[in-house]
Amino acid sequence: MKPTVSPKPLKARGRGRPPKDVSEQQNIRHQLIQAGIIALTEKGFGASGLDDILRAAGVAKGSFYHYFENKEDFGSAVIKSYAHYFNAKLDRWLTDDSYPPLQRLRHFVEDAKTGIIRFDYTRGCLIGNLGQELAILPVSFHQELREVLAGWERRVATCLMAAFDTPSPAYGHICQRWAEFFWIGWEGAVLRARLERSVRPMSLFSEIFLEMVEAECGLKDYTPTFSPLS
């Protein structure tokens, strides 16, 4: 006599349509995240309606809950995806040892200016945008944003450290301070660039930042000059 086998309980499904094959699931999830990145870089979290994101992604509303539990879960996935993309961009420019360290940072700035012009000043930095909405963001986002910024600071600090022939803990501390200062100012410069519809604020900030770094770190003689801005 065969032993009685209890049937396995069925796994509860999310709302909406059932998921398709794995590759198609991944593609739909990717479409949703990409649409979310565009929405959050243009409008921010509060003004980005789920219906608009689904429409832009070409995904039925009923399918959303097979990929994300709610808007908070979706937002977290968007932050992670944007951070992965931006980390790769920073690594491409800041680790290019065919150029001196400060020139690498200038290349990153020029690339960012090209990007904001290409999208006609409609898109800012997703992390910077969310940082202006802390009062309405889920608390879980706060730590995620801090971790992303910390990663960007480490990359800039490492790049600046490469400018010294004999790195030391003292130089490391200085570079970390400058890296933190860079991102504090850079996010404001991007915001101002969108407001003015001009890359002038990004140029102004980056030029003064690099001059200050060069002066404090003794990388070149620096005498500040002041002239009317064109």
C-alpha atoms as one frame of an Amber mdcrd trajectory, in Angstrom:
protein
   0.000   0.000   0.000   1.415   3.378  -1.035   1.915   5.937   1.712  -0.411
   8.880   1.636   1.298  12.030   0.344  -0.174  15.341   1.364  -0.396  17.781
  -1.520   1.940  20.790  -1.308   0.124  24.021  -0.551  -0.161  26.348  -3.511
   1.916  29.509  -3.300  -0.245  32.570  -3.068  -0.089  34.733  -6.158   0.000
  38.480  -6.273  -2.783  40.521  -7.724  -3.307  40.856 -11.456  -2.249  38.732
 -14.365  -0.048  35.669 -13.796   3.640  36.059 -14.642   4.865  34.725 -17.976
   8.197  33.021 -18.678  11.245  34.120 -16.685  12.877  36.137 -19.481   9.669
  38.025 -20.136   9.214  38.689 -16.423  12.709  40.164 -16.260  12.032  42.286
 -19.331   8.780  43.689 -17.919  10.435  44.405 -14.576  13.261  46.194 -16.402
  10.747  48.261 -18.412   9.000  49.340 -15.227  12.255  50.317 -13.520  13.463
  52.284 -16.556  10.159  54.146 -16.716  10.488  54.812 -12.991  13.995  56.229
 -13.397  12.780  58.652 -16.068   9.806  59.714 -13.951  11.844  60.264 -10.778
  14.634  62.152 -12.557  12.052  64.436 -14.160   9.331  64.814 -11.506  10.490
  63.241  -8.259   8.723  60.624  -6.147   5.640  62.502  -5.009   4.622  63.766
  -8.448   5.227  60.468 -10.236   1.906  58.691 -10.566   1.912  54.927 -10.885
  -0.551  55.046 -13.790   1.787  57.314 -15.775   4.759  55.028 -15.121   2.799
  51.947 -16.196   1.606  53.721 -19.326   5.148  54.782 -20.223   6.403  51.222
 -19.671   3.545  49.732 -21.682   2.600  47.460 -18.775  -0.919  46.679 -17.590
  -1.723  47.873 -14.083  -2.734  44.405 -12.979   0.754  43.095 -13.714   2.559
  45.567 -11.454   1.992  43.620  -8.233   3.665  40.511  -9.596   6.928  42.442
  -9.696   6.644  44.851  -6.760   4.714  44.753  -3.515   3.860  48.452  -3.585
   5.219  51.850  -4.643   7.812  51.791  -1.843   9.210  48.461  -3.045   9.220
  49.815  -6.595  10.976  53.017  -5.541  13.679  51.038  -3.760  14.320  48.997
  -6.909  14.536  52.199  -8.951  17.092  53.691  -6.523  19.243  50.548  -6.714
  19.090  50.455 -10.512  19.976  54.139 -10.841  22.848  53.750  -8.375  24.203
  50.788 -10.369  24.059  52.808 -13.593  25.642  55.912 -12.052  28.361  53.925
 -10.267  29.387  52.492 -13.630  29.469  55.996 -15.131  31.686  57.281 -12.312
  33.976  54.268 -12.557  34.345  54.790 -16.304  35.544  58.370 -15.894  37.285
  58.389 -12.521  39.381  55.249 -12.941  40.659  56.112 -16.417  44.365  56.258
 -15.550  45.279  57.462 -19.041  44.441  60.925 -17.661  45.567  62.774 -14.510
  43.079  62.436 -11.594  41.669  65.966 -11.728  41.219  65.721 -15.480  39.146
  62.577 -14.934  36.810  64.565 -12.725  36.583  67.251 -15.407  35.602  64.562
 -17.912  32.802  63.416 -15.623  31.560  67.013 -15.358  31.621  67.496 -19.143
  29.727  64.239 -19.634  27.089  65.357 -17.121  26.712  68.703 -18.877  26.268
  66.944 -22.216  23.609  64.699 -20.680  21.525  67.471 -19.141  21.575  69.377
 -22.433  20.586  66.244 -24.362  17.424  65.916 -22.257  16.716  69.656 -22.523
  17.175  70.207 -18.772  14.166  68.018 -17.956  16.137  65.400 -16.018  18.152
  65.969 -12.882  19.874  63.578 -10.501  17.449  61.004  -9.153  19.244  60.891
  -5.790  19.290  64.677  -5.537  15.616  64.882  -6.457  14.655  62.393  -3.769
  16.812  64.219  -1.248  14.496  67.194  -1.625  11.448  65.070  -0.798  12.518
  63.522   2.496   9.349  64.633   4.261   7.183  62.460   2.003   9.563  59.576
   1.331   9.312  56.220   3.089  11.824  56.138   5.951  13.500  53.126   4.349
  14.640  55.358   1.477  16.677  57.626   3.768  19.361  55.030   4.475  19.432
  53.904   0.844  20.103  57.472  -0.300  22.866  57.922   2.276  24.530  54.706
   1.134  24.411  55.756  -2.527  25.975  59.129  -1.755  28.631  57.475   0.412
  29.583  55.259  -2.529  29.903  58.263  -4.817  32.028  60.054  -2.230  34.373
  57.057  -1.972  34.875  57.070  -5.724  35.710  60.766  -5.879  37.997  60.502
  -2.820  39.880  57.597  -4.415  40.306  59.600  -7.606  41.643  62.622  -5.708
  44.026  60.420  -3.704  45.614  59.306  -6.956  46.853  62.871  -7.447  49.406
  62.392  -4.649  52.687  60.609  -5.258  52.852  59.391  -1.667  49.321  58.854
  -0.283  48.980  59.047   3.484  46.171  58.922   6.081  46.320  62.722   6.273
  45.791  63.036   2.523  43.031  60.438   2.740  41.176  62.561   5.283  41.540
  65.653   3.096  40.302  63.817  -0.002  37.301  62.432   1.864  36.363  65.962
   2.962  36.691  67.258  -0.570  34.655  64.357  -1.969  31.807  65.012   0.453
  31.939  68.715  -0.337  31.869  67.954  -4.076  28.588  66.071  -3.918  26.961
  68.601  -1.606  27.749  71.348  -4.100  27.252  69.312  -7.262  23.652  68.400
  -6.453  22.891  72.088  -5.947  24.615  72.961  -9.214  22.499  70.429 -11.134
  19.326  71.825  -9.572  20.346  75.370 -10.484  21.229  74.283 -14.032  17.704
  72.961 -14.523  16.257  76.162 -13.115  18.348  78.389 -15.394  18.277  75.957
 -18.330  22.021  76.430 -18.584  25.101  74.400 -17.666  26.713  77.540 -16.287
  26.114  76.587 -12.604  27.708  73.178 -13.184  30.725  74.773 -14.845  31.065
  77.431 -12.154  30.928  74.972  -9.283  33.307  72.437 -10.832  35.866  75.062
 -11.830  35.978  76.638  -8.367  35.999  73.232  -6.685  38.986  72.040  -8.691
  40.844  75.314  -8.138  40.316  74.980  -4.392  41.490  71.358  -4.396  44.579
  72.272  -6.384  45.366  75.113  -3.987  44.857  73.213  -0.717  46.644  70.123
  -1.921  49.541  72.059  -3.417  48.972  70.589  -6.864  49.504  73.951  -8.526
  49.954  77.602  -7.645  46.609  79.273  -7.273  45.786  82.951  -7.072  42.033
  83.562  -7.043  40.790  86.031  -9.595  37.344  87.507  -9.786  35.732  88.696
 -12.983  32.164  89.180 -14.201  30.604  85.903 -15.257  29.619  85.692 -18.876
